[in-house]
Amino acid sequence: MAVAEAQLYSKVSSRPWGRGTSALLEPLLAKGFPAHLAQKALVATGQKTVEDAVKWLHSHCNDPSLDDPIPQEYALYLCPRGRLLSRLQNFWRESKRQCGKNRAHEVFPHVTLCDFFTCEDQKVELLYDILNKVGDSFSQIFPPSIFLTLHASPSYLGFFIDDSQANILKDFAVAFSTEASALADCHVKPSLKQFHLTLAHRFYPHHQKTLEQLAKSINPGEPCQWVAALYSRDMRFVHYQRLRVLFQYKPQHIDELMINAGDLIYVDPRQQSEASEGWVIGTSHRTGCRGFLPENYTERAYESDTWVKHREYVFDTASRSFTKTEKEPNVKPNGEAHNLSMSRSATNVVSLQNAALRRGVLVMSHGERVDQVFGKSWLQQCLTADGKYYRADLNFPSSLPRQKDSMKQFECDPPLSCCGIFQSRLIGEALLEQEVTVSSVYSSPALRCVQTAQHVLQGLKLNQKVRIRVEPGLFEWTKWEASRAIPKFMTVAELVEASYDIDTSYRGNYPLSSLVPSESYEDYVSRSSVVIKHIISACPCKGRGVILIVGHGSSLASLTRALTGLRSRDSRDFAQMVQKIPALGMCFCEEQKEENKWQMVNPPVKTLTHGANAAFNWRNTIMED
């Protein structure tokens, strides 16, 4: 057990469980659930309904920590509703699209009244009574409108609250903390600092101007109803990452975790040394169970997605009316509406309009390579005794392109598998569906990259219209080559003879002869920076559309970070990051011409995720007794 977790147990293990009963607790006791588990289930579900608590108990029947007496942590926030909330949600989405995720995206729009504190499960209902009591006492003096002033710095952007109004909010927070300390035996610290509503935090300094421009579109005087809301979180997982499951996974081994689409998973980045590549160790928020799960079945979630909303007090001021006819969207804790189909459609339209007006660079890793599926000795499985190629599995390519030298060159320069070809064409079709205009295509000289570019162009219906420029400088970090030598790639003439749409007039900025075996990380980063700058300068500023670059997993970081002006990662962090990039992983950069810079935004199409499909032998599987 971790030291910090052991300290939590020691703090609460000696505390007796209360005997207070409520309208929700009695039915659970009647069903035979122990009092401490019934109270724990009610708290974990926000004390909404008996059905929710029963469902939680059934889901956590195998939770090893079910009997642990660790309480939840609670926080009191002042949250906006109405038109102001809608404007803030729009800012959340657009700032993430244009500048990427920052710390503020982890939590919904709020003003902190009381930061997180612990409360024993049997005393949580007292907090609800205290919130109502203190809310009633302040309802007549609560400001009819709150004045917000925009404040910006290189690492923070948000609204500050006028001092006279902030003093009333501070008095409210102090009153709540005093009552909670006296009646519920909680150590509550009210927020006494400058009251503020954060818009962005811990962002890159070069994003400050863009974020400020977005923030200025928010009218802080929009009609708004303020709500004091009580939230809780599991204190054991405060410093963990959150993942959201995209696809169901049924365990194949005893140490794997059963996950369903929509599940939330807690992951401790410090405990991943036991996990093999492509897997993580996580704890399910839904079941409390822990195990291995495939990382590519998940996406990053927000911190507040795992929080539970308990009760709220609505400040209904006489000078400001708020009716349900405004049809406020059903809001998640992270500030996004449950039904985003309309807003997503609008965002897509804006993205496509921007893509039509600005240059873009889409950096893509190649599709599934054949040795990734069948191992380094894949070629031996496909050669007859007289050295002729045959298809030993349907995922092997139907044929190999001709080379002047021995076919053994393919061992160091493997082609795509059939699934890799399908993946590439599927991405091209998706780009076509989104009306993405590809004006230029550059590829690493590796055969798998040239093939990926070829089949993406086929999906786009641009084959023979846009030709592939083979750029040796786009090859991956040569230190990772198992042979410790630069592969003997197919020549431009051989690629043309094999019917690949190659731009024969193009002369690479980085000749093949300049590639050095086992180059240093600094040399690779420098090479990538030089190549991306040459590519951008070769494609005229007047030209519109997307420059497609097909490279390797390493290309996604080395090219885009150089283009956007970010410093390179540490070599060890870089290697770990590249291991997480799947086939056809994509990064998209958009030119901000008025600011003379490039910034990373969401790619124009979604990523491609699929499961493994193992080899099958019917005789050994079906016929074997």
Solvent accessible surface area in square Angstrom, and as a share of the most:
residue,aa,sasa,rsa
1,M,164,0.73
2,A,55,0.43
3,V,114,0.65
4,A,71,0.55
5,E,55,0.25
6,A,42,0.32
7,Q,99,0.44
8,L,30,0.15
9,Y,42,0.16
10,S,78,0.50
11,K,134,0.57
12,V,13,0.07
13,S,73,0.47
14,S,98,0.63
15,R,109,0.40
16,P,113,0.71
17,W,93,0.33
18,G,26,0.25
19,R,224,0.82
20,G,49,0.47
21,T,81,0.47
22,S,22,0.14
23,A,93,0.72
24,L,40,0.20
25,L,7,0.03
26,E,91,0.41
27,P,49,0.31
28,L,0,0.00
29,L,58,0.29
30,A,92,0.71
31,K,124,0.52
32,G,62,0.59
33,F,44,0.18
34,P,65,0.41
35,A,45,0.35
36,H,49,0.22
37,L,20,0.10
38,A,0,0.00
39,Q,12,0.06
40,K,37,0.16
41,A,0,0.00
42,L,4,0.02
43,V,2,0.01
44,A,23,0.18
45,T,27,0.16
46,G,0,0.00
47,Q,12,0.05
48,K,98,0.42
49,T,57,0.33
50,V,24,0.14
51,E,126,0.57
52,D,59,0.31
53,A,0,0.00
54,V,26,0.15
55,K,147,0.62
56,W,43,0.15
57,L,9,0.05
58,H,114,0.51
59,S,31,0.20
60,H,9,0.04
61,C,90,0.54
62,N,112,0.58
63,D,13,0.07
64,P,113,0.71
65,S,14,0.09
66,L,24,0.12
67,D,94,0.49
68,D,30,0.16
69,P,34,0.21
70,I,14,0.07
71,P,8,0.05
72,Q,31,0.14
73,E,26,0.12
74,Y,0,0.00
75,A,0,0.00
76,L,0,0.00
77,Y,11,0.04
78,L,1,0.00
79,C,17,0.10
80,P,3,0.02
81,R,51,0.19
82,G,6,0.06
83,R,118,0.43
84,L,2,0.01
85,L,14,0.07
86,S,34,0.22
87,R,90,0.33
88,L,0,0.00
89,Q,6,0.03
90,N,71,0.36
91,F,7,0.03
92,W,9,0.03
93,R,55,0.20
94,E,42,0.19
95,S,0,0.00
96,K,72,0.31
97,R,13,0.05
98,Q,29,0.13
99,C,14,0.08
100,G,27,0.26
101,K,78,0.33
102,N,11,0.06
103,R,98,0.36
104,A,12,0.09
105,H,2,0.01
106,E,22,0.10
107,V,20,0.12
108,F,11,0.04
109,P,4,0.02
110,H,35,0.16
111,V,1,0.00
112,T,39,0.23
113,L,0,0.00
114,C,0,0.00
115,D,81,0.42
116,F,39,0.16
117,F,9,0.04
118,T,50,0.29
119,C,4,0.02
120,E,27,0.12
121,D,11,0.06
122,Q,38,0.17
123,K,54,0.23
124,V,0,0.00
125,E,72,0.32
126,L,68,0.34
127,L,0,0.00
128,Y,14,0.05
129,D,88,0.46
130,I,3,0.02
131,L,1,0.01
132,N,77,0.40
133,K,118,0.50
134,V,6,0.03
135,G,0,0.00
136,D,87,0.45
137,S,78,0.51
138,F,24,0.10
139,S,32,0.21
140,Q,167,0.74
141,I,99,0.50
142,F,9,0.04
143,P,6,0.04
144,P,72,0.45
145,S,52,0.34
146,I,12,0.06
147,F,130,0.54
148,L,17,0.08
149,T,91,0.53
150,L,55,0.28
151,H,76,0.34
152,A,37,0.28
153,S,31,0.20
154,P,86,0.54
155,S,56,0.36
156,Y,33,0.13
157,L,2,0.01
158,G,0,0.00
159,F,4,0.02
160,F,57,0.24
161,I,4,0.02
162,D,62,0.32
163,D,97,0.50
164,S,73,0.47
165,Q,17,0.08
166,A,3,0.02
167,N,82,0.42
168,I,46,0.23
169,L,1,0.01
170,K,45,0.19
171,D,82,0.42
172,F,2,0.01
173,A,0,0.00
174,V,62,0.36
175,A,28,0.22
176,F,0,0.00
177,S,7,0.04
178,T,82,0.47
179,E,46,0.21
180,A,0,0.00
181,S,50,0.32
182,A,81,0.63
183,L,97,0.48
184,A,1,0.01
185,D,105,0.54
186,C,5,0.03
187,H,147,0.66
188,V,11,0.06
189,K,139,0.59
190,P,32,0.20
191,S,22,0.14
192,L,109,0.54
193,K,152,0.64
194,Q,72,0.32
195,F,3,0.01
196,H,64,0.29
197,L,0,0.00
198,T,31,0.18
199,L,1,0.01
200,A,0,0.00
201,H,61,0.27
202,R,167,0.61
203,F,21,0.09
204,Y,105,0.40
205,P,89,0.56
206,H,65,0.29
207,H,14,0.06
208,Q,42,0.19
209,K,118,0.50
210,T,8,0.05
211,L,1,0.00
212,E,42,0.19
213,Q,98,0.44
214,L,30,0.15
215,A,1,0.01
216,K,142,0.60
217,S,87,0.56
218,I,9,0.05
219,N,81,0.42
220,P,44,0.28
221,G,63,0.61
222,E,26,0.12
223,P,54,0.34
224,C,8,0.05
225,Q,21,0.09
226,W,4,0.01
227,V,3,0.02
228,A,0,0.00
229,A,1,0.01
230,L,0,0.00
231,Y,14,0.05
232,S,0,0.00
233,R,33,0.12
234,D,27,0.14
235,M,31,0.14
236,R,61,0.22
237,F,15,0.06
238,V,36,0.20
239,H,154,0.69
240,Y,44,0.17
241,Q,64,0.29
242,R,11,0.04
243,L,11,0.06
244,R,51,0.19
245,V,3,0.02
246,L,63,0.31
247,F,92,0.38
248,Q,94,0.42
249,Y,28,0.10
250,K,125,0.53
251,P,54,0.34
252,Q,127,0.56
253,H,121,0.54
254,I,182,0.93
255,D,74,0.38
256,E,26,0.12
257,L,8,0.04
258,M,72,0.32
259,I,0,0.00
260,N,47,0.24
261,A,69,0.54
262,G,49,0.47
263,D,9,0.05
264,L,24,0.12
265,I,0,0.00
266,Y,7,0.03
267,V,5,0.03
268,D,4,0.02
269,P,68,0.43
270,R,189,0.69
271,Q,67,0.30
272,Q,42,0.19
273,S,110,0.71
274,E,133,0.60
275,A,19,0.15
276,S,78,0.50
277,E,123,0.55
278,G,38,0.37
279,W,74,0.26
280,V,11,0.07
281,I,8,0.04
282,G,2,0.02
283,T,16,0.10
284,S,1,0.01
285,H,65,0.29
286,R,84,0.31
287,T,18,0.10
288,G,10,0.09
289,C,33,0.20
290,R,135,0.49
291,G,7,0.07
292,F,43,0.18
293,L,0,0.00
294,P,11,0.07
295,E,45,0.20
296,N,74,0.38
297,Y,34,0.13
298,T,17,0.10
299,E,79,0.36
300,R,131,0.48
301,A,3,0.02
302,Y,20,0.07
303,E,19,0.08
304,S,0,0.00
305,D,21,0.11
306,T,4,0.03
307,W,14,0.05
308,V,26,0.15
309,K,76,0.32
310,H,6,0.03
311,R,80,0.29
312,E,53,0.24
313,Y,28,0.11
314,V,53,0.30
315,F,3,0.01
316,D,110,0.57
317,T,14,0.08
318,A,117,0.91
319,S,89,0.57
320,R,36,0.13
321,S,98,0.63
322,F,40,0.17
323,T,72,0.42
324,K,151,0.64
325,T,115,0.67
326,E,72,0.32
327,K,166,0.71
328,E,48,0.21
329,P,54,0.34
330,N,107,0.55
331,V,48,0.27
332,K,60,0.26
333,P,44,0.28
334,N,3,0.01
335,G,1,0.01
336,E,34,0.15
337,A,8,0.06
338,H,106,0.47
339,N,121,0.62
340,L,12,0.06
341,S,63,0.41
342,M,159,0.71
343,S,30,0.19
344,R,146,0.53
345,S,60,0.39
346,A,56,0.44
347,T,45,0.26
348,N,75,0.38
349,V,76,0.44
350,V,62,0.35
351,S,33,0.21
352,L,50,0.25
353,Q,102,0.45
354,N,25,0.13
355,A,19,0.14
356,A,65,0.50
357,L,119,0.59
358,R,64,0.23
359,R,10,0.04
360,G,1,0.01
361,V,0,0.00
362,L,0,0.00
363,V,1,0.00
364,M,0,0.00
365,S,4,0.03
366,H,23,0.10
367,G,0,0.00
368,E,21,0.09
369,R,48,0.18
370,V,0,0.00
371,D,10,0.05
372,Q,115,0.51
373,V,69,0.39
374,F,43,0.18
375,G,32,0.31
376,K,137,0.58
377,S,52,0.33
378,W,1,0.00
379,L,2,0.01
380,Q,128,0.57
381,Q,74,0.33
382,C,0,0.00
383,L,46,0.23
384,T,56,0.32
385,A,120,0.93
386,D,103,0.53
387,G,38,0.36
388,K,135,0.57
389,Y,42,0.16
390,Y,104,0.40
391,R,96,0.35
392,A,48,0.37
393,D,55,0.29
394,L,146,0.72
395,N,24,0.12
396,F,1,0.01
397,P,7,0.04
398,S,81,0.53
399,S,74,0.48
400,L,24,0.12
401,P,21,0.13
402,R,198,0.72
403,Q,30,0.13
404,K,180,0.76
405,D,63,0.33
406,S,65,0.42
407,M,53,0.24
408,K,130,0.55
409,Q,49,0.22
410,F,0,0.00
411,E,59,0.26
412,C,55,0.33
413,D,0,0.00
414,P,1,0.01
415,P,0,0.00
416,L,0,0.00
417,S,0,0.00
418,C,35,0.21
419,C,60,0.36
420,G,0,0.00
421,I,38,0.19
422,F,125,0.52
423,Q,6,0.03
424,S,0,0.00
425,R,91,0.33
426,L,63,0.31
427,I,5,0.02
428,G,0,0.00
429,E,84,0.37
430,A,33,0.26
431,L,0,0.00
432,L,71,0.35
433,E,136,0.61
434,Q,52,0.23
435,E,139,0.62
436,V,11,0.06
437,T,90,0.52
438,V,5,0.03
439,S,58,0.37
440,S,14,0.09
441,V,1,0.00
442,Y,1,0.00
443,S,0,0.00
444,S,0,0.00
445,P,6,0.04
446,A,0,0.00
447,L,1,0.01
448,R,4,0.01
449,C,0,0.00
450,V,0,0.00
451,Q,11,0.05
452,T,0,0.00
453,A,0,0.00
454,Q,12,0.05
455,H,23,0.10
456,V,0,0.00
457,L,1,0.00
458,Q,59,0.26
459,G,4,0.04
460,L,6,0.03
461,K,141,0.60
462,L,38,0.19
463,N,57,0.29
464,Q,131,0.58
465,K,153,0.65
466,V,23,0.13
467,R,111,0.41
468,I,0,0.00
469,R,65,0.24
470,V,19,0.11
471,E,0,0.00
472,P,15,0.09
473,G,2,0.02
474,L,6,0.03
475,F,1,0.01
476,E,23,0.10
477,W,11,0.04
478,T,1,0.01
479,K,99,0.42
480,W,89,0.31
481,E,18,0.08
482,A,87,0.68
483,S,57,0.37
484,R,148,0.54
485,A,49,0.38
486,I,42,0.21
487,P,9,0.06
488,K,115,0.49
489,F,14,0.06
490,M,10,0.05
491,T,76,0.44
492,V,62,0.35
493,A,71,0.55
494,E,15,0.07
495,L,3,0.02
496,V,63,0.36
497,E,124,0.55
498,A,34,0.26
499,S,86,0.55
500,Y,29,0.11
501,D,11,0.06
502,I,6,0.03
503,D,29,0.15
504,T,78,0.45
505,S,89,0.57
506,Y,39,0.15
507,R,180,0.66
508,G,30,0.29
509,N,56,0.29
510,Y,55,0.21
511,P,73,0.46
512,L,81,0.40
513,S,108,0.70
514,S,45,0.29
515,L,11,0.05
516,V,88,0.50
517,P,61,0.38
518,S,55,0.35
519,E,16,0.07
520,S,51,0.33
521,Y,21,0.08
522,E,121,0.54
523,D,80,0.42
524,Y,4,0.02
525,V,34,0.19
526,S,61,0.39
527,R,5,0.02
528,S,3,0.02
529,S,23,0.15
530,V,64,0.37
531,V,0,0.00
532,I,1,0.00
533,K,126,0.54
534,H,77,0.35
535,I,0,0.00
536,I,22,0.11
537,S,91,0.59
538,A,57,0.44
539,C,10,0.06
540,P,91,0.57
541,C,62,0.37
542,K,185,0.78
543,G,32,0.31
544,R,118,0.43
545,G,5,0.05
546,V,2,0.01
547,I,3,0.01
548,L,0,0.00
549,I,0,0.00
550,V,0,0.00
551,G,0,0.00
552,H,2,0.01
553,G,14,0.14
554,S,1,0.00
555,S,2,0.02
556,L,11,0.05
557,A,9,0.07
558,S,10,0.07
559,L,4,0.02
560,T,1,0.01
561,R,44,0.16
562,A,28,0.22
563,L,24,0.12
564,T,15,0.09
565,G,64,0.61
566,L,32,0.16
567,R,201,0.73
568,S,49,0.32
569,R,91,0.33
570,D,88,0.46
571,S,46,0.30
572,R,181,0.66
573,D,69,0.36
574,F,4,0.02
575,A,30,0.23
576,Q,102,0.45
577,M,34,0.15
578,V,23,0.13
579,Q,102,0.46
580,K,132,0.56
581,I,36,0.18
582,P,63,0.39
583,A,25,0.19
584,L,0,0.00
585,G,5,0.05
586,M,24,0.11
587,C,27,0.16
588,F,8,0.03
589,C,0,0.00
590,E,4,0.02
591,E,18,0.08
592,Q,6,0.03
593,K,114,0.48
594,E,128,0.57
595,E,41,0.18
596,N,140,0.72
597,K,39,0.17
598,W,23,0.08
599,Q,1,0.00
600,M,65,0.29
601,V,12,0.07
602,N,92,0.47
603,P,44,0.28
604,P,34,0.21
605,V,14,0.08
606,K,178,0.76
607,T,88,0.51
608,L,39,0.20
609,T,36,0.21
610,H,91,0.41
611,G,41,0.40
612,A,111,0.86
613,N,149,0.76
614,A,91,0.71
615,A,103,0.80
616,F,137,0.57
617,N,76,0.39
618,W,135,0.48
619,R,147,0.54
620,N,89,0.45
621,T,82,0.48
622,I,118,0.60
623,M,124,0.55
624,E,126,0.57
625,D,182,0.94
